[in-house]
Amino acid sequence: MRIVVPIDGSSYSTFSVHALAHFTPPEELTMVHALHLPDFNYPMITPDLRTEAQEGIKAQLQKEGERILDEAQKHLPPDFSHVQRVHQIGHPVDVILETARSAQSHLIMLGARGLGSVKELILGSVSHRVLMHAPCSTMIVKTSLTQLKKILLPIEGQEDAEVALRFLALQPFRQPVEVEVFAVWPQPRLSWPTTVGQSDILEAQAIEEAQERMKAITDRLTRMNFACQAHVGMGDPAYAILEQSHASQSDLIMMGTHGRGGFSRFLMGSVSHSVLHQTPRPVLLVR
């Protein structure tokens, strides 16, 4: 597996570096630091002075960036032997995404401040924009990940399941983990009159179908040597996932991303984004 870890010297990027201890030593780990130079295109600054100022700031930022990368590298697991460093001028989002594409990465491990959805919409954030446009799976880490023993895997359909199973087939985790497969029946309001008995029958059929779908997934996980179990929840999907992650004391929530893309998905909302904004747990969005 190939992993990209953006480094900016904050405690949040330190959380993502420490989380690597729970992953199998990758085929290649790329640490990324971007130099975002200020704009000096002011009418009162002469071209010579502008160039001099830019070169001075660039040298200072490069020196500080190397120090940040050196410090982060000290916290890597000792058996991470294939480590690359990318230190480039450019917007952090552009540098991170281009690095992930060129390295053909399987995962971007990204620390995030955990801004609320409104602030994130108005101000923007590196983590959110990377998440929207990443060419591979992305793991958002908001706090220190002290252990990784249990994963909650909400599944909506076959597409979600296949994407998650492909990622798990990489055997990404260092220690054995238990996977809890979770499906939610949203209890939609029917557009035609129905009796309580008819509603109960519909609910029972939906739960039975979900259990059959999950059994196929847990059988495959068992063949991949994962301990696993399955549960069906009811109600609002995002709320049910959050409640189940708390009840089962999951260390990580793994979810697929699908449906609307980019900015429209953020404006309209999606289950994965709702969970990401509300949970304190790390979230691994697989593609």
N, C-alpha and C positions, 0 to 999 in steps of 0.2 A: 504494500500500500504506500502511496505517496501523499504526504501531508504538507500543507502550507500553514504557517503560523505568523500572522502579522504582529509586529512588536512596536510599541510606541513608548515604552518606559512607564506606563501607568500600572496601577495595581490590577486593573482588569486584564491587561495582556499577561501579567504575571500569573493570574488565575488560569489562563489558557495554557501557559507553559507547564504549570504544575499538573494540569489535567492530563498531559501527555504520559505521565507515569502509569496511567491505567490502560495504555494502548501498547499493542505489540510493536517492537522496534520496526519502524517503517523502512521500506526500500530506500526512500529518500525523504528527508525533512528539509523544508526550505523556510528559513526565517526571513521575514520581509520587513524592511523599514523604509518608509517613504520620506523624502525631503520636500516639503511644501514651501517653496520660496515665496516671500511676499512680493507684491507688485510695486515696482518703483516707477511706473509710467505717469509721473507728475510733470506738469508743464514747467515748474520752477527748477527741476533737477536736470542738469546738463547730461548729455550722453556719457561723458567721461566719468562724472561723479556717480551716475547710475550704475555703470559697469563696475566701478571700484566698490561701491556699496554691496552690490550683488555678490561679487567674488568674496568679499570679506564675510558676509553672512553665510554664504554657501560653505566656505571652509569651516566656519564655526559649527554649522549644523552637521556637516559630515563628521567632524570630530566627536560631537555629542552623540550622533547616531551610532558610530562605532562603539562608543562606550556603552550605550544602551544594549546593543547586540551582544557585546562581550558579557555583560551582566546577565542577560537572559540565558545565554548559552551555558553559564555556570549551573543553572537550575534544571538543565535537561537530564533525563535518565542517563546513567553512564553507558548503557548499551546502545544508545542512539549514535551509531558510528558514522552514518552517511548524512552529514549536515551541510547544506548549502546556505549561503547568505546573499540576499539581494538588498542592495542599498542604492536606491535610485531617486532622482529628482522627478517629482510629479505628484498629482493628487493621490492620496492614499488609496482611494477606491480603485482608480485606474491601475495603479501599480500592483495592488493585490490581485485584481481580476486577471491582469495580463500574466502575472507570475503563475497563477493557478492554471491558466490555459496552456502556457508554454511548458510547464512541468507536467501537464496531463495528470493533475492531482485528483485524488479520490476524496479528499477532505480538506476543508478550510476550518481551522480551529481558531475561533475569534472571541476575544473578550469583549464584553459590552457593558455600558453603564446602566442599562435597564431603564432608559427613559420611558415615560408613559407614551401611549399612542398619539396623543394630541401634540405633545412637545416634539415627538419624532417626526410627525407629519409637517409641522411648521418649520422646525430647525433642520431636519435631516440628520442623519448620523451615518458614520462609516459602516457600522455593523448592519444597519437596515438596508443600505444600498448594495452592500456586498451580498447580503442575503437574497435580494430581489434578482440580482443579475449573475450570481455565481454559476460557473459551468459544472459544478460538482456539489456533493453534499457539504453542508455547513453546520458546524456545531457552535452554538452560542453559549458562552460560559459567563455567568453573572457573579458567582461567588466561588469560593474555594471548593473543589470537588474532592472530598476527603476519602470517598470510597466509591467503587462502581461494581456493585454486586447484583443489582436488580434493574431491569429496563422495562418501562411501560411502552408497549407498541400498539397504539390505536390504529385500527384498520377500518377504512370505509369500503374499499372494494378491492378487486383483484389487482388493479394497477398499483395501489399502495403496497399491497403484499409483495408483489414481485420486486419492486424497487428496494424495499426493506430487506428481503431475502438475498438479493444480489449483494447488498452492502455487507450483511452478516456473513455471507459466504467468504468474504475476504479474511474472516477470523481476526477482526480488528482489535479485540480486547485481550489484554495480557492475562487476566485471570478469568476463570469460568464465571459466566453471568447467567442469571435466570431471566428469561423473557416472558413477560405477561402480555399475551395478545388480548386486545380489548376492542370490542365493537359496541357501538351505541345505536339503539333504535330511537330516533328523535320524536316518536309519537306525534306524527303530523295531524293537524286538524282536518278531518275529512270534509269534502265539499258536498256530501249528501247526508241525509238523515241516517243515523245508525243507532242501534240499541246497544246497551251495555254489553250484552252477550256477544253481539257481532264485533264490537271493539275488542273484547277479550280474545276472541278467535283470531282476529287480525294480529293482535299483539303476540299471541302464542306462535303463530306461523312465522312472524318476523324473527322472533327469538330463535326458533328452531332453524331457520335458514342461516342466521348469523352463526349459530353453534356449528352447523355443518361446514360453513365456510372457514371458520376458525380451526376446526379439526384438521382440515387439509393443510393449513399453515403450521399448526403445532406438530403434525406428523413430519413435515419437511424439516422443521427446526430440530426435532429429535434426531433425525438422520444426520443432521449437521453437528450433533453432539451438544446441543443447547438444552439445558433444563428449561421447561416451559409449562405454562398453564394458560387457561383462557377464561374470560369472563364477558358477560354481556351487560351493558349499562342502558339506562333509559333517560330520556329527557334531552335537554340542550346538549349537543355534542361537546362543545368547549367546556361547559360547566362540569359535565360528567367526567371528562378526562382529567380535569383539575382535581375533582373530588377523589377519583380513583387513584391518582398519583399520590395524594396525601394519605389515603386509607392504606394503600399497599406499601407506603414508604419507599417509593421508587427513587433511585439515584439519578436516573436519566429518563427523559421522555424522547422517544424516537418517532418521528412522523414523516409521512410523505407530503410533498407539495404538488398540487395539480390544480386544474381549473383556470381561473382568470390569472393573467400574468401581470407582473410589473406594478405600475402605479395604480391601475384600476383595481387590482386585487387588494391593495392596501386600503384604498378608499372604501371599497365595498365590504371589506372584511372577509376573513376566512377562518376556519377552525384553527389551522396551524398558527396563524398570526395572532389570533386571540389568545391561544394557550401561551405562545411565546411572550406576549406582553404581560401576562398575569402570573405566571409561575416563577418562583425563585429558583427552580431547578434548572440545570442545563438542558437544552433542547437540541436534539440532533435532527435536522431536516434533511432527509435523504432524497437524492435525485438519481 
